[in-house]
Amino acid sequence: MYLHLGQDIVVRTSDIIGIFDLDITTTSKKTRDFLTKCEKDGVVINVSDELPKSFVICKSKYDMRHKVYISQISPATLLKRTNFIKELSL
């Protein structure tokens, strides 16, 4: 299954490590440090020019590095699109 993150970006749901709320998680210094390091390493992909609401960490199929996608779509909407919440209730 695939997940549309915004614009023309689609990722495989099996490659998703986590979906995070940008407002809540960036209150932690560790998360800010992680995102700063990812940006310096060149693994951050900004999906939108709008106000970002979430970030999605995905494993890369071609190398050992992960990718971090910054999206304007809320984490709740992204989770609904993955049907992950429905699978948890089974």
DOVORO-599039 format. One record per atom (N, C-alpha, C): x, y, z. Coordinates in steps of 0.02 Angstrom, whole numbers, plus 50000, padded with zeros to 5 digits. Example, Ala and Ser with C-alpha at 12.3 -4.5 7.8 and 13.67 -1.06 7.14 Angstrom:
% residues 2
506604971650390
506154977550390
506604983550390
506424988850354
506844994750357
506455000250394
This chain:
% residues 90
500424994150000
500005000050000
500445006250000
500185011649975
500565017849970
500205023450008
500605028350029
500335034050065
500545040450029
500055044550012
500175051049980
500335056150035
500925059250032
501145064050082
501015071250063
500815072450001
500705079249977
501105080349913
500895085349875
501205086749810
501215080349769
501795078449744
501855072349703
502225066849740
502245067049805
502635062349844
502195056749872
502385050549856
502045044649880
502575039849906
502445036849965
502915032049993
502545025550007
502925020050009
502635013650027
502505013450102
501935011150122
501785010850194
502265006050230
502515001050196
502984996350227
503654999650242
503805005250210
504425008850222
504375014050278
503765015250303
503665020350354
503905017850422
504335021750453
504565020250520
504115023750571
503915029950557
503485033550602
503195039750571
502615041750597
502285047950577
502215052150640
502465058350638
502515062450698
502195069350688
501885071850741
501605078550742
502175083550753
502265088050708
502825092750710
502775097550769
502175099850785
502085104450841
502245101250908
502015095150918
502105091850983
502825089350991
503095086250940
503755083050948
504335087950949
504255093650917
504815098350915
504905102250980
504475100951029
504595103951095
505175100451130
505345094451107
505905090751135
506565092751100
507075093951139
507725095751111
508015090051069
507895083851091
508155078051054
507855077650984
507215079050979
506885078950913
507155084650869
507225090550898
507505096150859
508205094550836
508615091550879
509295089650861
509295084450805
508825079650810
508765074450759
508585077550691
508095081950690
507895085150627
508445089550599
508805092950642
509365097150620
509905092850588
510075087150619
510575082650592
510345079750525
509715077850521
509455075150458
509495080350402
509355086650419
509395091950369
510115092850346
510585092750392
511295093350374
511525087450331
511255081550345
511435075550307
511095075250239
510625079750227
510285080050162
509745074850152
509445072350207
508935067250200
508235069950211
508175076550220
507515079650230
507225081850163
506615079850152
506265081750091
505635085550111
505605091950093
505035096050109
504515095150054
503945092450073
503425090750025
502995096750007
502985101850048
502525107450036
502855114050054
502595119250022
502815126050039
502365129050093
501835125450112
501375127850163
501655126350233
501285128550284
501485127350352
501505119850366
502085117150387
502135109950399
501775107950463
501465102050460
501095099450518
501375092750543
501735089250500
501985082650519
502645081150484
502985076150512
503545073350476
503505065750478
503725062650424
503685055450415
504385052850403
504585047950444
505245044950435
505145038350398
505525037450344
505475031450303
506165028350294
506185021850292
506815018450276
506915018750201
507545018950181
507705019150110
507845012150085
507585010550027
507685003949998
508385003249968
508675008949947
509295008649908
509925009649948
509885012550007
510475013350049
510265012850122
510725013450167
510585012650238
510305018950271
510275024350233
510025030650262
509265030850258
508975034350305
508255035350305
508095042050272
507465043050257
507225049350229
506725052350277
506725058950284
506245062450325
505845067050280
505195065850277
504745069950236
504375074750281
504395081250265
504025086350300
503385087650260
502805086850292
502175087350257
501695092350289
501265095250249
500755099850274
500145096050297
500115089550287
499545085550306
499625083450379
499075083750416
499115082150488
499265074750497
499595073050553
499745066050567
499125061750572
498575064450600
497955060650605
497695058650536
497715063250489
497495061850421
497945056650388
498595057350397
499055052450369
498935045550398
498825045150463
498685038650494
498035035650468
497525039750458
496895037250430
497005034550359
497425037850321
497555035650253
497925028950251
498305027450302
498675021150303
498255015250328
497665016750356
497245011650388
497585008350448
498105011550473
498465008850530
498025008450592
497615013550602
497175013650661
496665007950656
496425006550597
495945001150588
496274994450604
496904993550584
497264987250597
497374986250672
497484991650709
497584991150781
496964988650817
496374990250792
495754988450825
495554981150811
495884977950764
495714970950748
495964966050799
